[in-house]
Structure formats: structure tokens, C-alpha cells
Amino acid sequence: VKEALKRAREFEDIAKYLGTTESKQRSGITGDVEFVKMSGSELTLRLVGNFWHNRQVVFSEVGDFIKKALPAGTVQSVVIEDQAQLQGFAETSKAFQDRKQITEDDLNAVEAKELKNVWGETLEGPAAEFRRKKAEAEAKYKEEMEKRKELDGKGDAEQIQAIMKEKGLDMFGNAVAVEDNLRPEDILKQM
């Protein structure tokens, strides 16, 4: 099991999570996975140090690697020594100890206030932008449905005339002056 853990640390897809290089350690990424004990087919691991990636992801990836590296059935389950070890980087790193943790409620409160850029123009947050775009799309859809209902009551020639007038086109796809009010009969004569 210890040999499988050693190979996991060296495996590129796992090593990217760990603080095994000097450059990572200089930037505060010192995370590592340690063997604690093996009880029957249950393996217990410990996470130590700071991880940049989600600690649950690191734990799962290492556990899966070890299960696959050993003969089938050797390790049935992999457990963490202490659930607190799965808390994220921001909670365990000293790099963030002086910073206030921002919650979703904090973000919503900021968005509720009018945000301004450096030129004093009002900005909108992502949720407000989504609501605005949704309202615009609903209004456009409603307008299109009203036009469609209006056209459904007309004959084919009248529908064509209405569409062409709306688009500002003649029967050949050329732009026409707004004052031109061609009837279907006039269009047929031009053909």
C-alpha cells in the first residue's frame, strides 16, 4: 500500500495536486497524502499541508489510484483520518487567515447596491444581467407571437406583403422606400 501511495505521488495526474516540488512549496502549496493504517480492506489516509485544488478531489483521486494499483479486493474502501482534513484551501491556509470569507449573501448584497465603474456608469452583476436579458427575450418573444397571430388571420398573399413590408424589401429582395405600399396584385404585375 505504501508503495502504491509512493507511485501515486509520482504519477503526473496526482502530482499536480501535491506540493512535491520546490516551486509549489514556495507558493504555499505544501499538500501531501500520508498513509495512516490498513484495517482489513479499509485504507485510512491523512491529508496534510495546503492544497490549491479541492481537498475532496485530491483525496478521491489518490484513493482511486491506490485501488487500481493494487490487486483487486486488496483495498475495498479508502477513508480519511479526520473529516476536517477535507476542508478547502481557504479554510486551512494561513495565507487567507486575515481575510473575511465572502458568502453568497454578501455577493447578493453587493449586487443589490448600484455598482459604478471608474467613469460613474452603473454596472450590473451577473444575476441582474441575466434577469434583464431574460426580460428582453420574453418581451421579444411576446411581440413575435402577437405578429404571428396577426398574420395567421390573413391569406398567403397578405402574409407575404406584411413580411416584405416589415423587412423593407420588394419581391426580389431589394430594399424599397417606406412610402411604397405594394399590394399582392402589384407584385404579380411586376413579375
C-alpha positions in Angstrom: 0.0 0.0 0.0 2.8 2.4 0.9 4.5 1.6 -2.5 1.2 2.3 -4.3 1.0 5.6 -2.4 4.5 6.5 -3.5 3.7 5.7 -7.1 0.6 7.9 -6.8 2.7 10.8 -5.6 4.9 10.3 -8.7 2.0 9.9 -11.2 1.6 13.1 -13.1 -2.2 13.3 -12.8 -1.8 13.1 -8.9 1.4 15.0 -8.6 -0.2 18.2 -9.9 -2.3 18.3 -6.7 0.6 17.8 -4.3 3.2 20.2 -3.0 6.0 17.9 -4.0 8.1 20.5 -6.0 10.1 23.4 -4.7 8.2 25.9 -6.8 4.8 24.8 -5.4 6.2 24.9 -1.9 7.5 28.5 -2.4 3.9 29.5 -3.4 2.4 27.9 -0.3 1.2 24.6 -1.9 2.6 22.1 0.6 -0.1 19.4 0.5 0.6 15.7 0.7 -1.2 12.4 1.4 0.1 10.1 4.1 -0.6 6.5 5.0 -2.3 6.1 8.4 -3.3 2.5 8.7 -4.8 -0.5 6.9 -7.6 -2.4 8.7 -8.7 -5.4 6.7 -9.5 -4.0 3.3 -10.1 -0.4 4.6 -7.3 2.1 4.0 -7.1 5.2 6.1 -5.2 8.2 4.6 -4.3 11.6 6.0 -4.2 15.0 4.1 -1.5 17.4 5.4 -0.4 20.8 4.3 -2.0 23.3 1.9 -3.6 22.3 -1.3 -4.6 24.6 -4.2 -7.2 22.1 -5.5 -10.3 20.9 -3.7 -9.1 18.6 -0.9 -12.0 16.1 -1.6 -10.9 15.8 -5.2 -7.3 15.2 -4.2 -8.4 12.5 -1.7 -10.7 10.8 -4.2 -8.0 10.8 -6.9 -5.4 9.3 -4.7 -7.8 6.7 -3.3 -8.9 5.6 -6.8 -5.2 5.4 -7.9 -4.3 3.2 -5.0 -7.3 0.9 -5.5 -6.4 0.4 -9.2 -2.7 0.0 -8.5 -3.2 -2.9 -6.1 -4.6 -6.4 -6.8 -8.4 -6.4 -6.9 -10.0 -6.6 -3.5 -6.9 -5.5 -1.6 -8.4 -2.1 -0.8 -12.2 -2.1 -0.7 -12.6 1.4 0.7 -10.5 4.4 1.4 -11.4 6.7 4.3 -10.0 9.9 5.6 -8.5 10.0 9.1 -10.5 13.1 10.1 -13.3 14.8 8.1 -11.8 18.2 8.9 -8.9 17.4 6.6 -11.3 17.7 3.7 -11.9 21.4 4.3 -10.7 23.6 1.5 -7.6 25.7 1.0 -9.1 28.9 2.1 -10.1 27.4 5.4 -6.8 25.7 6.1 -4.2 28.1 4.6 -2.5 30.8 6.7 -2.4 32.8 3.5 -6.1 33.7 4.0 -6.3 34.0 7.8 -6.7 37.8 7.8 -9.3 37.8 5.0 -13.1 37.8 5.6 -14.8 34.8 3.9 -17.3 36.1 1.4 -20.6 34.3 1.3 -23.3 34.2 -1.4 -25.4 36.5 0.8 -22.5 39.0 0.7 -22.4 38.9 -3.1 -26.1 39.3 -3.4 -26.0 42.4 -1.0 -23.2 43.9 -3.2 -25.2 43.3 -6.3 -28.3 44.9 -4.8 -26.5 48.1 -4.4 -25.8 50.2 -7.5 -22.3 49.4 -8.7 -20.4 52.1 -10.6 -17.3 51.8 -12.7 -14.5 54.4 -12.7 -16.4 56.6 -15.1 -19.5 56.6 -12.8 -21.6 54.4 -15.1 -23.9 52.0 -13.4 -22.8 48.3 -13.6 -24.9 45.3 -13.1 -23.9 42.0 -11.6 -24.4 38.6 -13.3 -27.8 37.9 -11.7 -29.1 41.3 -12.7 -27.7 41.0 -16.2 -29.4 37.5 -16.5 -32.8 38.9 -15.3 -32.5 41.9 -17.8 -31.7 39.6 -20.7 -34.4 37.2 -19.8 -37.0 40.0 -19.6 -35.8 41.3 -23.0 -36.1 37.9 -24.6 -39.6 37.4 -23.1 -40.7 40.7 -24.5 -39.3 39.9 -27.9 -41.0 36.5 -27.9 -44.3 38.1 -26.9 -44.0 40.6 -29.7 -43.2 37.9 -32.2 -46.2 35.8 -31.1 -48.5 38.8 -31.5 -47.2 39.4 -35.0 -47.7 35.7 -35.8 -51.3 35.7 -34.5 -52.0 38.8 -36.6 -50.5 37.1 -39.7 -52.4 33.9 -39.1 -55.7 35.6 -39.9 -54.5 36.8 -43.3 -54.2 34.9 -46.6 -50.9 33.9 -48.1 -50.6 37.0 -50.3 -51.3 39.3 -47.4 -48.8 37.4 -45.2 -46.1 37.8 -47.8 -46.9 41.5 -48.2 -46.8 42.1 -44.5 -43.5 40.3 -44.1 -41.9 42.1 -47.0 -43.2 45.4 -45.7 -41.8 44.7 -42.3 -38.4 43.8 -43.8 -38.5 46.7 -46.2 -38.0 44.5 -49.3 -39.5 44.2 -52.7 -40.2 40.8 -54.2 -36.6 40.5 -55.4 -35.1 41.1 -52.0 -34.2 44.7 -52.8 -34.8 47.5 -50.3 -37.8 49.6 -51.1 -38.8 53.1 -49.9 -41.1 53.2 -47.0 -43.8 55.0 -48.9 -44.1 52.1 -51.4 -47.3 50.3 -50.4 -47.4 47.4 -52.9 -50.4 45.1 -53.0 -50.1 41.5 -53.9 -51.7 42.3 -57.3 -49.0 45.0 -57.9 -46.3 42.5 -57.1 -47.8 40.0 -59.6 -47.9 42.7 -62.3 -44.2 43.4 -61.8 -43.4 39.8 -62.3 
